[in-house]
Amino acid sequence: MRRRTWLDETIMADFWPVGIDWENEAVSVDDIMRLYKELGFDSVRLDIFDYTATAWYPSRVWDQDRPLGERDLYREALDACRRNGLKGIVYIHVGCANKFRDAHPDWAEVDQQGRFMDTGWGGLYGEPAWHMCINRGYGDFVMKLIDEVMSYRPDGFYVDGPTYYEQCYCPNCRQSFKERTGFELPKRWPPTDEDMDDPRYRALIKWRYDIVEEFFARMAERVKSHGEVPIVFNSFSYPSSLRRYCSLLPDRIAKYADGALNEGGIVTAGRPVLELAERVKFTYATGMTPISYVENCVYGWGTPSSPAPELRVKMAEVLASGGRPIVWPSLNLAYDYAGIEEAQDIFSLFNENKDWFLDCEPAKHVGLVFSRQTDEFYGKDHRNTWTSKMWERYERGYQGMFRALVEAQVPFRVVLDEQLTQKDLQDYKILILSNVAALSQEQMQAIRDFVERGGLLVATYETSLFTEEGEKREDFGLADLFGAGYLSSIYKTNTGFHIQKSETLVKDFPLKSLDPQQRIFFPVNRHTVIRAEKGIGKLHRRTSAQRGLRIGPELDSPALTISKYGKGTAVYLASDFGEMYYERGFEGLRQLLKRLLALRGLLPVRVASSRCVEVNHLVSKDGRRVMVALVNHAYARMRMTDPINEVAPLSGVKVGVDCLPPRSVRLNDTSIEYEKTKTGVVITIPRLEEYAFLFIDSR
């Protein structure tokens, strides 16, 4: 259940006092807050205790670094926010700070020899970064710091952390691990693939997650003792291997926090825009408000803000996926706000339609499962066959399927492990398991129930071949659903599969082939060999030829199965479809996915346009308000680090939407004509620039 707070109603700016000579500069805190208000922001993150352990107010719990002495910049900023109609959320950093180590060496994380450990994180700033251990006296200090900053009565609390970067071997950590697990701390961190056979390492990973979650719960309780305000934290690019390094799991912290900032989007330069959608959709699934950077001038472009087209695309991406944007302008007088000023239309769109953005949520029609248990424990038997980073073996397939759905113009939501229940799946029509290898018996039964009631399941590769703890089964746990049994897995890159053109599934397929046997070929890197009474297509090997690769012999193994189960249908693809799409994005794979999803009938939103048009579908609980958000990704970058200076407009984009008979339809802020159909409306957008939001009102 999503918790509603003012975070859902805001576009946030950041106030970090670094970069201004507060004694001599002509600019005032009021000037900054007034500018933020004029630019369209309605809340500000107040970074008054940062990662350097600098207190920008007269702290009584930390007097080692107070550059302004008795001047209280925190109070000035909070008061200026209120004078300008802005909410102020206080920010503190928990974890790294060299000054803490110097003042309290007994607080720091240490290695097995008792030496301080540089996390490497501070290299970004040209200095080491010593990390504090939350199991030591530092944890008590954090509670006192919370009491102090919350006594100012801010509108919210924002914590950067807590984290557990390296493995600490202090006496407290050794004792805690021993008491909880019965083991001594392992000597090596991070673990290798071989280490994952050692039960101590699995226990260590779980223990680290538990320690961080428990400390966060302790912080949240302390914050709430000062009043009911929203709590936000940094979610560190999840899904990503970084989450194991930091030991901060957003889906567990969601029990205590109201919002999560997807810090992975912090570097605006050099990041694919779709990464914003990945993080926002994942965070939305946890029940928290997703907050995502769309601009960060400290790390990104420096003194100028990003070009307006880039800001508009990224803000539209975040809003369309159910999130809220945050902008971190550089606080120096040379900063050029031109890009933000020119992007005022997207600010205005949100501010003038807040009731719509609050009322509508991403529709539950198609669900893509992100499985943390697979991410953690799947792949130990694949040692030396793919990558030394065990967790990437799953994430590639998930991210590839995510991209394939976006480019197939399929609106979808992310579903988490704990949501694989009969209750949580009841509103979905289609469920996609992209190599969700690790599943429990209870989760598999919920999936069977989903299909039996009439749902469409699309599963790939080694889905259900492992328990939730990563132990390999002899056969697929969902073999009865797939209509297929497991024989073996092929991890090499010289495989593929083909389907005869005569098959109904690929009739009139848009790809052409000169193959004399009338086959359509699909390349894959990883494949399972299966037995099935009724299968479609065949697996084949690709062999080296003088120039490139040629089709080799067939294997006696189908490419996929389509099985009826109760009132529903289960599709099993015996290849890691998502991983291949992650690598290359082959057109044939995307078209095949669209054909498979069509087995459940037409999607509630259909777009006739280029694959570069992303579609999101949001609906109010009563179904009388429908939002369709289109994001135009028709832009070019010579290098990924280049800004997006221009987005190619698209003409005549036709959108079909299933909805109740509308009383009005708007395109952004303007009424637009539409054609009524038996199930809803068809709208033609004359010219699609960076984005388009359709507001269909049937009230």
C-alpha positions as CSV (number, residue, x, y, z in Angstrom):
1,M,0.0,0.0,0.0
2,R,1.5,3.4,-1.0
3,R,1.8,6.0,1.7
4,R,0.8,9.5,0.6
5,T,2.8,12.5,1.8
6,W,3.6,15.9,0.5
7,L,6.5,14.3,-1.4
8,D,4.0,13.2,-4.0
9,E,3.1,16.8,-4.7
10,T,6.6,18.3,-5.1
11,I,9.4,19.1,-7.5
12,M,12.5,19.5,-5.3
13,A,15.6,21.6,-5.5
14,D,18.7,21.2,-3.4
15,F,20.5,23.7,-1.2
16,W,24.1,22.8,-0.4
17,P,26.0,25.7,1.1
18,V,29.3,24.8,-0.4
19,G,30.5,27.2,-3.1
20,I,29.5,30.5,-1.7
21,D,31.6,32.8,0.5
22,W,28.8,33.5,3.0
23,E,30.7,36.3,4.7
24,N,31.3,38.3,1.5
25,E,29.0,37.3,-1.3
26,A,26.1,39.6,-2.1
27,V,23.7,36.7,-2.5
28,S,21.5,35.9,0.4
29,V,19.6,32.7,1.4
30,D,16.3,34.6,0.7
31,D,17.6,35.3,-2.9
32,I,18.2,31.6,-3.5
33,M,14.9,30.5,-2.1
34,R,13.0,33.2,-4.1
35,L,14.8,32.0,-7.3
36,Y,13.8,28.4,-6.6
37,K,10.2,29.4,-6.2
38,E,10.2,31.5,-9.4
39,L,11.8,28.5,-11.3
40,G,8.8,26.3,-10.3
41,F,10.2,24.3,-7.3
42,D,8.0,23.9,-4.2
43,S,10.4,22.1,-1.8
44,V,14.1,22.3,-1.0
45,R,16.5,19.8,0.4
46,L,18.7,21.6,3.0
47,D,22.1,20.0,3.1
48,I,23.2,21.4,6.5
49,F,25.3,18.4,7.8
50,D,27.1,17.0,4.8
51,Y,29.5,14.1,4.0
52,T,32.5,16.1,5.2
53,A,31.0,16.4,8.7
54,T,30.5,20.1,8.1
55,A,27.8,21.7,10.3
56,W,26.3,24.8,8.7
57,Y,24.7,25.8,11.9
58,P,25.9,26.1,15.6
59,S,25.7,22.4,16.4
60,R,26.2,21.4,20.0
61,V,26.7,17.7,19.3
62,W,29.5,18.3,16.8
63,D,31.7,21.4,17.1
64,Q,34.7,20.2,15.1
65,D,33.8,21.9,11.9
66,R,31.4,24.9,12.0
67,P,32.7,27.2,9.3
68,L,30.1,29.9,10.1
69,G,30.6,29.8,13.8
70,E,27.4,30.9,15.6
71,R,25.7,31.9,12.4
72,D,22.7,29.5,11.9
73,L,22.4,29.0,8.2
74,Y,20.0,26.1,8.8
75,R,17.5,28.4,10.6
76,E,17.9,31.1,7.9
77,A,17.3,28.6,5.1
78,L,14.3,27.0,6.8
79,D,12.7,30.4,7.5
80,A,13.4,31.6,4.0
81,C,11.7,28.4,2.7
82,R,8.6,29.3,4.6
83,R,8.6,32.9,3.6
84,N,8.7,31.8,0.0
85,G,6.0,29.1,0.2
86,L,8.6,26.2,0.1
87,K,8.8,23.1,2.2
88,G,12.2,22.5,3.7
89,I,13.5,18.9,4.3
90,V,16.7,18.6,6.4
91,Y,19.6,16.5,5.0
92,I,22.3,14.7,7.0
93,H,24.9,12.3,5.9
94,V,25.5,9.1,7.8
95,G,28.7,7.2,7.1
96,C,31.8,8.8,5.6
97,A,33.7,11.6,7.2
98,N,37.4,11.9,7.8
99,K,36.9,14.4,10.6
100,F,34.9,11.8,12.6
101,R,37.9,9.4,12.3
102,D,40.3,12.0,13.5
103,A,38.2,13.0,16.4
104,H,36.9,9.6,17.3
105,P,39.1,6.8,15.9
106,D,37.0,4.3,17.9
107,W,34.0,5.0,15.6
108,A,35.7,4.0,12.3
109,E,35.4,0.7,10.4
110,V,38.6,-1.3,10.6
111,D,40.1,-4.3,8.7
112,Q,41.3,-7.5,10.3
113,Q,44.5,-5.9,11.4
114,G,42.6,-3.0,13.0
115,R,43.6,-0.5,10.3
116,F,41.3,2.2,9.1
117,M,39.8,1.4,5.6
118,D,39.5,3.9,2.8
119,T,36.2,3.1,1.0
120,G,37.4,4.7,-2.2
121,W,34.2,6.7,-2.3
122,G,36.1,9.9,-1.5
123,G,38.3,9.6,-4.6
124,L,35.6,11.6,-6.4
125,Y,36.7,14.6,-4.3
126,G,40.5,13.9,-4.3
127,E,40.8,12.6,-0.7
128,P,40.3,9.3,1.2
129,A,36.9,8.5,2.7
130,W,37.0,6.8,6.1
131,H,33.7,5.1,6.9
132,M,32.2,5.0,10.3
133,C,30.7,1.8,11.8
134,I,27.1,2.0,12.9
135,N,27.7,-0.8,15.4
136,R,30.1,1.5,17.4
137,G,29.7,4.7,19.3
138,Y,29.1,6.5,16.0
139,G,25.5,5.1,16.0
140,D,24.7,6.8,19.3
141,F,26.1,10.1,17.9
142,V,23.7,9.8,14.9
143,M,20.8,9.7,17.2
144,K,21.9,12.8,19.0
145,L,22.4,14.5,15.7
146,I,18.8,13.6,14.6
147,D,17.4,15.1,17.9
148,E,19.3,18.3,17.2
149,V,18.3,18.8,13.5
150,M,14.7,17.8,14.2
151,S,14.3,20.3,17.0
152,Y,14.1,22.9,14.2
153,R,10.8,21.4,13.1
154,P,11.7,20.9,9.4
155,D,9.0,19.6,7.0
156,G,10.8,16.3,6.4
157,F,14.0,14.3,7.2
158,Y,16.5,13.2,4.5
159,V,19.3,10.8,5.3
160,D,22.2,9.9,3.0
161,G,22.8,6.4,4.3
162,P,23.2,4.4,6.5
163,T,25.6,2.1,4.6
164,Y,28.1,-0.6,5.4
165,Y,30.7,-0.2,2.6
166,E,33.7,-2.5,3.4
167,Q,33.5,-5.3,5.9
168,C,34.3,-3.9,9.4
169,Y,36.2,-6.2,11.8
170,C,35.8,-4.1,14.9
171,P,35.1,-6.0,18.2
172,N,31.4,-5.0,18.0
173,C,30.9,-6.4,14.5
174,R,32.8,-9.6,15.3
175,Q,30.7,-10.2,18.4
176,S,27.4,-9.4,16.7
177,F,28.1,-11.7,13.8
178,K,29.1,-14.5,16.1
179,E,26.1,-14.2,18.3
180,R,23.6,-14.1,15.4
181,T,25.1,-16.7,13.1
182,G,27.4,-18.9,15.2
183,F,30.3,-18.1,12.7
184,E,33.4,-16.1,12.9
185,L,33.6,-13.3,10.3
186,P,35.0,-14.6,7.0
187,K,38.4,-13.2,6.0
188,R,37.6,-11.9,2.5
189,W,35.2,-9.2,1.3
190,P,33.6,-8.8,-1.1
191,P,33.0,-12.5,-1.8
192,T,34.0,-14.3,-5.0
193,D,31.8,-16.8,-6.8
194,E,33.7,-19.7,-5.0
195,D,32.9,-18.0,-1.6
196,M,29.2,-18.3,-2.2
197,D,29.5,-22.1,-1.5
198,D,30.6,-21.2,2.0
199,P,27.6,-20.8,4.3
200,R,29.5,-18.1,6.3
201,Y,29.3,-15.7,3.3
202,R,25.6,-16.1,2.8
203,A,25.1,-15.5,6.5
204,L,27.4,-12.5,6.2
205,I,25.4,-10.9,3.4
206,K,22.1,-11.4,5.3
207,W,23.7,-10.1,8.5
208,R,24.9,-6.9,6.8
209,Y,21.4,-6.3,5.4
210,D,19.9,-6.9,8.8
211,I,22.3,-4.5,10.6
212,V,21.6,-1.6,8.2
213,E,17.9,-2.2,8.3
214,E,17.8,-2.3,12.1
215,F,19.8,0.9,12.3
216,F,17.5,2.6,9.8
217,A,14.5,1.5,11.9
218,R,16.2,3.0,14.9
219,M,16.7,6.3,13.1
220,A,13.1,6.4,11.8
221,E,11.8,5.9,15.3
222,R,13.9,8.8,16.6
223,V,12.7,11.1,13.8
224,K,9.1,10.2,14.3
225,S,9.4,11.0,18.0
226,H,9.7,14.7,17.0
227,G,6.6,14.6,14.8
228,E,5.0,12.9,11.8
229,V,7.2,14.0,8.9
230,P,8.2,12.1,5.7
231,I,11.6,10.3,5.7
232,V,13.7,10.1,2.5
233,F,16.9,8.2,1.9
234,N,19.3,7.6,-1.0
235,S,18.7,4.3,-2.8
236,F,22.1,3.9,-4.5
237,S,21.3,2.9,-8.1
238,Y,19.3,-0.2,-7.2
239,P,19.1,-2.6,-9.0
240,S,22.9,-2.8,-9.0
241,S,25.7,-4.7,-7.5
242,L,26.4,-1.6,-5.4
243,R,23.5,-2.5,-3.2
244,R,25.5,-5.5,-1.9
245,Y,28.6,-3.2,-1.3
246,C,26.4,-0.7,0.6
247,S,24.1,-3.3,2.2
248,L,21.2,-0.9,1.9
249,L,18.1,-2.6,0.4
250,P,15.4,-0.2,-0.6
251,D,12.6,-2.8,-0.6
252,R,13.4,-3.5,3.1
253,I,13.9,0.1,4.1
254,A,10.5,0.9,2.6
255,K,8.9,-0.2,5.8
256,Y,10.4,2.9,7.5
257,A,10.8,5.5,4.8
258,D,8.3,7.5,2.7
259,G,10.6,8.3,-0.2
260,A,13.8,7.2,-1.9
261,L,16.0,9.4,-4.0
262,N,17.5,7.4,-6.9
263,E,21.0,8.7,-6.7
264,G,22.1,6.6,-9.7
265,G,20.8,9.4,-11.9
266,I,23.0,11.9,-10.1
267,V,25.4,12.2,-13.1
268,T,23.2,13.7,-15.8
269,A,26.0,13.4,-18.4
270,G,26.6,9.9,-19.8
271,R,23.6,8.1,-18.4
272,P,20.9,6.6,-20.6
273,V,17.6,8.2,-19.9
274,L,15.9,4.8,-19.5
275,E,18.0,4.2,-16.4
276,L,15.8,6.9,-14.7
277,A,12.7,4.8,-15.6
278,E,14.3,1.6,-14.2
279,R,14.9,3.2,-10.8
280,V,11.7,5.1,-10.6
281,K,9.5,2.0,-11.5
282,F,11.4,-0.1,-9.0
283,T,11.1,2.4,-6.2
284,Y,7.4,2.9,-7.0
285,A,6.9,-0.9,-6.5
286,T,8.2,-0.6,-3.0
287,G,5.4,1.8,-2.0
288,M,7.7,4.8,-1.5
289,T,7.7,8.0,-3.5
290,P,10.4,7.8,-6.1
291,I,12.5,11.0,-6.3
292,S,15.0,11.1,-9.1
293,Y,17.8,13.5,-10.1
294,V,17.2,15.0,-13.6
295,E,20.0,17.5,-13.2
296,N,23.1,17.7,-11.1
297,C,25.5,20.5,-12.0
298,V,28.1,19.6,-9.4
299,Y,29.0,16.3,-11.2
300,G,27.4,16.9,-14.6
301,W,27.7,20.0,-16.7
302,G,29.4,22.2,-14.2
303,T,28.3,25.8,-14.3
304,P,25.5,25.7,-17.0
305,S,22.3,23.8,-16.4
306,S,21.5,21.1,-18.9
307,P,19.9,22.1,-22.1
308,A,16.1,22.5,-21.9
309,P,15.4,19.5,-24.2
310,E,17.3,17.2,-21.9
311,L,15.6,18.5,-18.8
312,R,12.2,18.2,-20.4
313,V,12.9,14.6,-21.5
314,K,14.2,13.5,-18.1
315,M,11.5,15.3,-16.1
316,A,8.8,13.8,-18.4
317,E,10.5,10.3,-17.9
318,V,10.4,10.6,-14.2
319,L,6.8,11.9,-14.0
320,A,5.5,9.4,-16.5
321,S,7.0,6.5,-14.5
322,G,5.3,7.7,-11.3
323,G,8.2,9.6,-9.8
324,R,9.0,13.2,-8.8
325,P,12.1,15.1,-10.1
326,I,14.8,16.8,-8.0
327,V,17.3,19.3,-9.4
328,W,20.7,20.1,-7.8
329,P,21.8,23.5,-9.1
330,S,25.3,24.6,-8.4
331,L,25.4,27.2,-5.7
332,N,27.8,29.7,-7.1
333,L,27.2,33.0,-8.8
334,A,28.5,31.8,-12.2
335,Y,25.8,29.2,-12.5
336,D,23.6,29.7,-15.5
337,Y,19.9,28.7,-15.0
338,A,19.0,29.2,-18.6
339,G,18.2,25.5,-19.2
340,I,15.8,25.4,-16.2
341,E,14.1,28.6,-17.2
342,E,13.5,27.3,-20.7
343,A,12.0,24.1,-19.4
344,Q,9.3,25.8,-17.4
345,D,6.6,24.2,-19.5
346,I,7.2,20.8,-17.8
347,F,7.3,22.4,-14.4
348,S,4.0,24.2,-15.1
349,L,2.4,21.0,-16.5
350,F,3.0,19.2,-13.2
351,N,2.1,22.1,-11.0
352,E,-1.2,22.8,-12.8
353,N,-2.2,19.2,-12.9
354,K,-1.2,18.0,-9.4
355,D,-4.6,16.5,-8.8
356,W,-4.2,14.3,-11.8
357,F,-0.7,13.2,-10.8
358,L,-1.9,12.4,-7.3
359,D,-5.1,10.7,-8.4
360,C,-3.6,8.4,-11.1
361,E,-1.2,5.5,-10.7
362,P,0.5,3.3,-13.2
363,A,-2.0,0.8,-14.5
364,K,-1.8,-2.8,-13.3
365,H,-2.0,-4.7,-16.6
366,V,1.5,-5.9,-17.4
367,G,3.9,-6.8,-14.5
368,L,7.6,-7.3,-14.9
369,V,9.1,-9.1,-11.9
370,F,12.3,-7.9,-10.3
371,S,13.6,-10.7,-8.1
372,R,16.0,-9.7,-5.4
373,Q,16.4,-13.3,-4.2
374,T,17.4,-14.3,-7.8
375,D,19.8,-11.3,-7.9
376,E,21.4,-12.4,-4.7
377,F,21.7,-16.2,-4.8
378,Y,21.3,-17.3,-8.4
379,G,24.3,-18.3,-10.5
380,K,26.8,-20.0,-8.2
381,D,26.7,-23.1,-10.4
382,H,27.5,-20.9,-13.5
383,R,31.0,-20.2,-12.2
384,N,33.5,-19.1,-14.9
385,T,30.8,-19.3,-17.7
386,W,29.6,-15.7,-17.8
387,T,31.0,-13.0,-15.6
388,S,32.9,-12.8,-12.3
389,K,30.1,-10.6,-10.9
390,M,27.5,-13.2,-10.0
391,W,24.6,-10.8,-9.6
392,E,25.0,-9.4,-13.1
393,R,23.9,-12.8,-14.5
394,Y,20.4,-12.0,-13.6
395,E,20.3,-8.2,-13.9
396,R,21.3,-8.2,-17.6
397,G,18.2,-10.2,-18.4
398,Y,16.0,-8.1,-16.3
399,Q,17.3,-4.8,-17.8
400,G,17.1,-6.2,-21.3
401,M,13.5,-7.2,-20.9
402,F,12.8,-3.8,-19.4
403,R,14.2,-2.1,-22.5
404,A,12.4,-4.5,-24.8
405,L,9.0,-3.7,-23.2
406,V,9.7,0.1,-23.4
407,E,10.7,-0.2,-27.1
408,A,7.7,-2.4,-27.8
409,Q,5.5,0.4,-26.4
410,V,4.1,-1.8,-23.6
411,P,3.2,0.1,-20.4
412,F,4.1,-2.0,-17.3
413,R,4.7,-2.0,-13.6
414,V,7.5,-3.6,-11.7
415,V,6.5,-6.5,-9.3
416,L,8.8,-7.5,-6.4
417,D,9.4,-11.0,-4.8
418,E,7.1,-10.3,-1.9
419,Q,4.3,-9.3,-4.3
420,L,4.2,-12.7,-5.9
421,T,1.0,-13.5,-4.0
422,Q,-2.5,-14.3,-5.1
423,K,-3.8,-11.0,-3.7
424,D,-1.1,-8.8,-5.3
425,L,-1.3,-10.4,-8.7
426,Q,-5.1,-10.4,-8.9
427,D,-5.4,-7.1,-11.0
428,Y,-2.7,-8.0,-13.5
429,K,-3.4,-9.6,-16.9
430,I,0.1,-10.4,-18.0
431,L,3.1,-11.4,-15.8
432,I,6.7,-11.5,-17.2
433,L,9.4,-13.5,-15.5
434,S,12.7,-12.7,-17.2
435,N,15.0,-15.5,-15.9
436,V,13.5,-15.3,-12.4
437,A,15.5,-18.4,-11.5
438,A,15.0,-18.4,-7.7
439,L,11.4,-18.9,-6.6
440,S,9.8,-20.4,-3.4
441,Q,7.0,-23.0,-3.4
442,E,4.6,-20.3,-2.2
443,Q,5.5,-17.9,-5.0
444,M,5.2,-20.6,-7.6
445,Q,1.8,-21.5,-6.4
446,A,0.7,-17.9,-6.6
447,I,1.9,-17.8,-10.2
448,R,0.0,-21.0,-11.0
449,D,-3.1,-19.4,-9.5
450,F,-2.6,-16.3,-11.6
451,V,-2.5,-18.3,-14.8
452,E,-5.3,-20.6,-13.8
453,R,-7.6,-17.5,-13.3
454,G,-6.9,-16.4,-16.9
455,G,-3.6,-14.6,-16.8
456,L,-0.8,-14.8,-19.4
457,L,2.6,-15.8,-18.1
458,V,5.8,-15.2,-20.1
459,A,8.9,-16.8,-18.6
460,T,12.4,-17.3,-19.9
461,Y,15.5,-19.4,-19.6
462,E,16.1,-20.8,-16.1
463,T,13.0,-19.4,-14.4
464,S,12.0,-21.5,-11.3
465,L,15.0,-23.8,-11.7
466,F,16.3,-22.8,-8.3
467,T,14.9,-22.4,-4.8
468,E,14.6,-19.0,-3.2
469,E,18.0,-19.7,-1.6
470,G,19.6,-20.4,-4.9
471,E,19.8,-24.2,-4.6
472,K,19.3,-25.9,-8.0
473,R,16.3,-28.1,-8.5
474,E,16.3,-31.2,-10.7
475,D,13.6,-29.7,-12.9
476,F,11.8,-26.4,-13.4
477,G,9.6,-25.8,-10.4
478,L,7.0,-24.6,-12.9
479,A,7.4,-27.5,-15.3
480,D,3.7,-28.3,-15.2
481,L,2.9,-24.7,-16.2
482,F,5.6,-24.6,-19.0
483,G,4.7,-27.9,-20.5
484,A,8.4,-28.5,-20.6
485,G,11.1,-30.3,-18.6
486,Y,14.6,-29.2,-18.0
487,L,17.6,-31.2,-19.4
488,S,20.6,-28.8,-19.4
489,S,21.8,-25.3,-20.0
490,I,24.0,-23.9,-22.8
491,Y,25.9,-20.8,-21.8
492,K,27.9,-20.3,-24.9
493,T,27.5,-17.5,-27.5
494,N,27.2,-19.7,-30.5
495,T,23.6,-20.6,-30.2
496,G,20.3,-19.4,-31.6
497,F,16.8,-20.6,-32.4
498,H,14.5,-20.5,-35.4
499,I,10.8,-20.8,-36.0
500,Q,9.2,-21.9,-39.2
501,K,7.3,-19.2,-41.1
502,S,4.3,-21.4,-41.3
503,E,3.8,-21.2,-37.5
504,T,0.8,-19.0,-36.6
505,L,2.9,-17.1,-34.0
506,V,5.1,-15.6,-36.7
507,K,2.6,-15.4,-39.6
508,D,3.3,-12.2,-41.6
509,F,6.4,-11.5,-39.4
510,P,8.0,-8.2,-40.4
511,L,11.5,-9.7,-40.8
512,K,12.5,-11.2,-44.2
513,S,14.7,-14.2,-44.8
514,L,16.1,-16.0,-47.8
515,D,16.4,-19.2,-45.9
516,P,15.3,-22.0,-48.4
517,Q,13.7,-23.9,-45.5
518,Q,11.4,-20.9,-44.6
519,R,12.8,-20.3,-41.1
520,I,13.1,-17.1,-39.1
521,F,16.3,-16.9,-37.0
522,F,16.8,-15.4,-33.6
523,P,20.3,-15.1,-32.0
524,V,20.7,-15.8,-28.3
525,N,23.7,-16.2,-26.0
526,R,22.2,-18.6,-23.4
527,H,19.6,-21.4,-23.9
528,T,18.1,-24.3,-22.0
529,V,17.8,-27.7,-23.6
530,I,14.3,-29.0,-22.8
531,R,11.9,-31.9,-23.4
532,A,8.4,-31.0,-24.4
533,E,5.5,-32.8,-26.2
534,K,4.4,-29.6,-28.0
535,G,7.0,-27.1,-28.8
536,I,7.6,-24.3,-31.3
537,G,10.8,-23.8,-33.2
538,K,14.2,-25.4,-32.7
539,L,17.4,-24.6,-31.0
540,H,20.5,-24.6,-33.3
541,R,24.2,-24.0,-33.1
542,R,26.0,-21.4,-35.0
543,T,29.3,-22.5,-36.5
544,S,32.3,-20.4,-37.7
545,A,32.5,-19.8,-41.4
546,Q,35.1,-18.0,-43.5
547,R,33.2,-14.8,-43.1
548,G,31.2,-14.6,-39.9
549,L,28.9,-17.3,-38.6
550,R,26.6,-19.7,-40.3
551,I,23.6,-21.7,-39.1
552,G,24.8,-25.1,-37.7
553,P,22.9,-28.3,-36.9
554,E,19.6,-28.3,-35.1
555,L,19.3,-29.6,-31.5
556,D,16.4,-31.7,-30.5
557,S,15.0,-29.0,-28.3
558,P,12.1,-26.6,-28.9
559,A,12.6,-22.8,-28.8
560,L,9.5,-22.2,-26.8
561,T,6.3,-23.7,-25.5
562,I,2.8,-22.2,-25.3
563,S,0.5,-24.1,-22.9
564,K,-3.0,-23.7,-21.7
565,Y,-3.4,-23.9,-17.9
566,G,-6.9,-23.4,-16.5
567,K,-8.3,-20.3,-18.1
568,G,-4.9,-18.8,-18.8
569,T,-1.8,-19.4,-20.9
570,A,1.8,-19.9,-20.1
571,V,4.6,-19.1,-22.5
572,Y,8.1,-20.5,-21.8
573,L,11.0,-19.2,-23.9
574,A,14.0,-21.5,-23.6
575,S,16.5,-18.7,-24.0
576,D,17.6,-15.7,-22.0
577,F,15.7,-13.3,-24.2
578,G,16.3,-10.3,-22.0
579,E,20.1,-10.8,-21.8
580,M,20.3,-10.9,-25.6
581,Y,18.2,-7.8,-25.9
582,Y,20.4,-6.1,-23.4
583,E,23.4,-6.8,-25.6
584,R,22.0,-5.9,-29.0
585,G,18.3,-5.1,-29.0
586,F,17.5,-7.1,-32.1
587,E,14.3,-6.1,-33.9
588,G,13.2,-9.7,-34.3
589,L,13.2,-10.4,-30.6
590,R,11.1,-7.3,-29.9
591,Q,8.6,-8.3,-32.6
592,L,8.4,-11.8,-31.1
593,L,7.7,-10.4,-27.7
594,K,4.9,-8.3,-29.0
595,R,3.4,-11.4,-30.7
596,L,3.6,-13.3,-27.4
597,L,1.9,-10.5,-25.4
598,A,-0.9,-10.3,-27.9
599,L,-2.0,-13.8,-26.9
600,R,-3.8,-12.0,-24.1
601,G,-5.5,-9.6,-26.5
602,L,-5.0,-5.9,-27.2
603,L,-3.2,-3.8,-24.6
604,P,-5.3,-1.0,-23.1
605,V,-3.0,1.6,-24.8
606,R,-1.8,1.2,-28.4
607,V,0.6,3.6,-30.1
608,A,1.3,3.7,-33.8
609,S,4.7,5.3,-34.1
610,S,8.5,4.8,-34.0
611,R,10.0,2.5,-31.3
612,C,11.6,5.7,-29.8
613,V,8.2,6.7,-28.3
614,E,7.9,5.4,-24.8
615,V,4.4,4.9,-23.4
616,N,3.1,5.0,-19.8
617,H,-0.5,4.4,-18.7
618,L,-1.8,5.8,-15.5
619,V,-5.4,5.4,-14.2
620,S,-7.4,6.7,-11.2
621,K,-8.9,4.1,-8.8
622,D,-12.4,4.7,-10.1
623,G,-11.2,4.5,-13.7
624,R,-12.7,7.9,-14.6
625,R,-9.4,9.6,-15.1
626,V,-6.8,8.2,-17.5
627,M,-3.4,9.7,-18.3
628,V,-1.2,8.5,-21.2
629,A,2.3,9.8,-21.0
630,L,4.5,9.7,-24.1
631,V,8.3,10.4,-24.0
632,N,10.1,11.0,-27.3
633,H,13.6,9.4,-27.3
634,A,14.4,10.5,-30.9
635,Y,17.6,12.3,-30.0
636,A,21.2,11.8,-31.0
637,R,24.3,11.8,-29.0
638,M,27.7,11.5,-30.8
639,R,29.0,10.4,-27.4
640,M,27.0,9.3,-24.3
641,T,28.5,12.1,-22.4
642,D,27.1,14.7,-24.8
643,P,24.0,16.7,-23.7
644,I,20.7,16.3,-25.4
645,N,20.4,19.5,-27.4
646,E,17.6,18.6,-29.7
647,V,14.8,16.0,-29.9
648,A,13.5,15.3,-33.4
649,P,9.7,15.9,-33.4
650,L,7.4,13.2,-34.7
651,S,4.2,13.9,-36.7
652,G,0.8,12.2,-36.6
653,V,1.4,9.9,-33.6
654,K,-1.8,7.9,-33.2
655,V,-2.8,6.7,-29.7
656,G,-5.7,4.2,-29.0
657,V,-6.9,4.1,-25.4
658,D,-9.4,1.9,-23.7
659,C,-11.5,4.1,-21.3
660,L,-14.9,5.1,-20.2
661,P,-16.7,7.6,-22.6
662,P,-14.8,10.9,-22.0
663,R,-16.2,14.3,-21.3
664,S,-13.0,16.0,-22.2
665,V,-9.5,15.1,-23.6
666,R,-6.5,17.4,-23.3
667,L,-3.0,17.2,-24.8
668,N,-0.8,18.8,-22.2
669,D,-2.7,22.1,-21.5
670,T,-4.8,22.2,-24.7
671,S,-8.1,20.4,-25.6
672,I,-7.7,18.0,-28.5
673,E,-10.2,16.3,-30.8
674,Y,-10.6,12.5,-30.6
675,E,-12.4,9.7,-32.3
676,K,-14.8,7.5,-30.2
677,T,-14.4,3.7,-30.5
678,K,-16.2,0.7,-28.9
679,T,-13.7,0.5,-26.1
680,G,-12.5,4.1,-25.8
681,V,-10.9,6.7,-28.0
682,V,-8.3,7.2,-30.7
683,I,-6.3,10.4,-30.5
684,T,-3.9,11.7,-33.1
685,I,-1.1,13.9,-31.8
686,P,-0.2,16.3,-34.6
687,R,3.4,16.9,-33.5
688,L,5.2,15.1,-30.6
689,E,8.1,17.2,-29.2
690,E,9.9,15.9,-26.2
691,Y,6.8,14.7,-24.4
692,A,3.1,14.6,-24.4
693,F,0.6,14.0,-21.6
694,L,-2.9,13.0,-22.5
695,F,-5.6,13.7,-19.9
696,I,-8.8,11.8,-20.5
697,D,-11.6,12.8,-18.1
698,S,-14.7,10.7,-17.8
699,R,-16.1,12.2,-14.6
